[in-house]
Amino acid sequence: MAVLVDDPLWPAHGRLWAHLVSDTSLDELHAFAAAQNVPARAFDRDHYDVPADMLPALLAAGAEHVGGKELVRRLIGSGLRVKARERRRPL
């Protein structure tokens, strides 16, 4: 049971971004994100996109740092992963 964050490798808007997920539940993920002032608009179906400068605070609050492959493996294992074909569907 953990909130996980990977390395900020994804460039967008002049910044690098990481992913914040839960390997337990979306409720846990949303509660953690809200407590760390991650904007709700950063949520993308099964994860939050978080800028690199937020990582120190997320880690200090208890997020576990993992590599991208480990993050995806644990997200799939949790049953929370939204597949690419499902992402193309409107919310």
Number of C-alpha atoms within 10 A of each C-alpha: 9 15 23 26 26 23 17 20 14 14 11 9 6 6 13 16 22 21 25 27 30 26 22 17 17 16 10 16 22 19 12 20 21 12 11 13 11 20 13 11 8 15 18 12 14 18 22 23 20 24 19 17 13 15 21 10 11 23 14 9 13 12 20 17 17 14 13 16 10 14 23 18 13 19 21 14 12 14 11 18 18 14 11 8 7 11 12 8 7 5 6
